[in-house]
Amino acid sequence: TQPMSENNVWFGTPLSQLKRAPQCSSCLGQLQPERHFKILFKPKFTDGSIPKPFPDNYQDRWDSNHVRMPCSSENLYPVEAESGKKEVKSRWELIQSSLLHVLSSSVDLEESILHYNTRYNKRWNFEALHHYFTEVLDREESSYFFASVLPGMVQLALELPNICTQPIPLLKQNINQTIFLSQQQLASLLANAFFCTFPRRNAQQKKSEYAAYPDINFNRLFDGRSARKQEKLKCIINYFRRVITKTPCGTVSFTRRSIHSADTYPNWEQSQAKFGKLHVSSVGKIETEGTGMLQLDFANSSVGGGVLGQGCVQEEIRFLICPELIVSRLFTEVLGKHECLIIKGAEQYNSYSGYANSFRWTGNHADKTPRDKWRRRETEIVALDALHFRQAEQQYQPEKMKRELNKAFCGFNENDKPEAHVPAVATGNWGCGAFGGNPRLKALIQLMAAAETKRDVAYFTFHDKTLCQDIHNMHVFLQSQEVSVGWCKHAMKQATSLY
Ligand SMILES: Cn1c(=O)c2c(ncn2C[C@@H](O)CN2CCOCC2)n(C)c1=O
């Protein structure tokens, strides 16, 4: 091991010795529909072209197992005819006529959005949006946006029935399902979210149909006065400028993994698994130093957390620099204790610095990550929601530790792949900070889950040098004593009986 010197920023296995995709990946077969795969485009790619929507002609579905699409003919709203007679009209017609007005200011934009969201006339405020276009952008930048970018966004949104030709199945709790969408489809869905066109997604009542889903319409991104909202808007607008300038030709997959049969989880006390390689560093970031590895999203159970609201830590930042991730909020029900969401292929469009109040957009990002055979960027993100501990001592209770071990196991487990083809996990202080977790316990829990799933670990302590040294020392002990995961679990249980 390295000497206990101050200036070491990293310890253990060099990053270069950890497995990454695509170098370690096994070759993919032909992409084709199967029971757990829902592919919304034609899987036969022609060189350099944008994947074609599947099916050719729009199929409408309006039921509780699919996203209620804004362009559905069932998306109706009541109107009072002059004769006083009640009748219903197509909301999609209203959305089109409203968005096809000439929009040359954020006030026009507000009026247009409220035109088909009348019940929120008095409740939604667009302060952040107005501030962005009148104070943050100068007159020239603002008129460039309204002249060139916004019309492109309107077109992208209104093309929805020709781009997403079948409704998207909801990734509900306890199901295992993968949805494949093209980046063009994601862009059209996000443009609709920007214009707040998704029906039934604004109700706050607990009993409402989508109460267990994250919100998707961008109205909350447009309100308030915080500086964070301005940085968030810079990320979102830059994304739309990019995809309107050049339609991306890749694809992204969203997999809900739900391991709800108890016998699939390890019996942690009996585990003979030994600890694998660890690279632990106080510098570096998951999305940069962890390219090609399984990258942790320190998730909220409502995926994306406060990305459209106030939140601005690790998860929200990842969703802002890779806005395609936001689409997962449209169809992913709140995660249960035995579930996670894996997103493969999301592209990074934005560069940034800092986090929370110091978060700043620092410009466009050209993502050079190679694509796999199914046209997905080789970037795999797993959304794992840690428990939120109101009192720190709760986390040492055996059933709480078991829940976190199983959650990490669920996220790390690639049991159908041979060990040689499984990249390392890139992680950090998962479930710490606002979640109230103890970083040293969380690090041990993640090392145990990685050992159980035979994955190496790259752990970034995000500038905490002491933590970096401590995790290294703990790992040296675990490896040198050749202790098993079972021994660890047992020791944890003994130790916490002292609480
Ligand atoms: C490893 N890691 C982080 O921990 C991280 C990050 N961006 C923000 N954070 C940390 C914050 O989300 C909150 N942390 C504060 C310190 O305690 C743990 C959580 N990034 C990009 C990262 O790679």
PDBQT file of the ligand as one rigid body, heavy atoms in Angstrom, charges set to zero:
ROOT
HETATM    1  C1  LIG A 501     -18.760  11.221  -6.552  1.00  0.00    +0.000 C 
HETATM    2  N1  LIG A 501     -19.525  12.426  -6.929  1.00  0.00    +0.000 N 
HETATM    3  C2  LIG A 501     -20.177  13.116  -5.939  1.00  0.00    +0.000 A 
HETATM    4  O1  LIG A 501     -20.145  12.780  -4.750  1.00  0.00    +0.000 OA
HETATM    5  C3  LIG A 501     -20.894  14.271  -6.340  1.00  0.00    +0.000 A 
HETATM    6  C4  LIG A 501     -20.894  14.646  -7.670  1.00  0.00    +0.000 A 
HETATM    7  N2  LIG A 501     -21.643  15.753  -7.780  1.00  0.00    +0.000 NA
HETATM    8  C5  LIG A 501     -22.069  16.071  -6.550  1.00  0.00    +0.000 A 
HETATM    9  N3  LIG A 501     -21.624  15.170  -5.666  1.00  0.00    +0.000 N 
HETATM   10  C6  LIG A 501     -21.842  15.194  -4.212  1.00  0.00    +0.000 C 
HETATM   11  C7  LIG A 501     -23.124  15.869  -3.851  1.00  0.00    +0.000 C 
HETATM   12  O2  LIG A 501     -24.148  15.274  -4.608  1.00  0.00    +0.000 OA
HETATM   13  C8  LIG A 501     -23.487  15.679  -2.397  1.00  0.00    +0.000 C 
HETATM   14  N4  LIG A 501     -22.447  15.026  -1.617  1.00  0.00    +0.000 N 
HETATM   15  C9  LIG A 501     -21.932  16.017  -0.678  1.00  0.00    +0.000 C 
HETATM   16  C10 LIG A 501     -20.948  15.362   0.250  1.00  0.00    +0.000 C 
HETATM   17  O3  LIG A 501     -21.521  14.235   0.905  1.00  0.00    +0.000 OA
HETATM   18  C11 LIG A 501     -22.019  13.250   0.001  1.00  0.00    +0.000 C 
HETATM   19  C12 LIG A 501     -23.005  13.830  -0.990  1.00  0.00    +0.000 C 
HETATM   20  N5  LIG A 501     -20.233  13.919  -8.607  1.00  0.00    +0.000 N 
HETATM   21  C13 LIG A 501     -20.253  14.328 -10.012  1.00  0.00    +0.000 C 
HETATM   22  C14 LIG A 501     -19.525  12.804  -8.235  1.00  0.00    +0.000 A 
HETATM   23  O4  LIG A 501     -18.924  12.154  -9.079  1.00  0.00    +0.000 OA
ENDROOT
TORSDOF 0
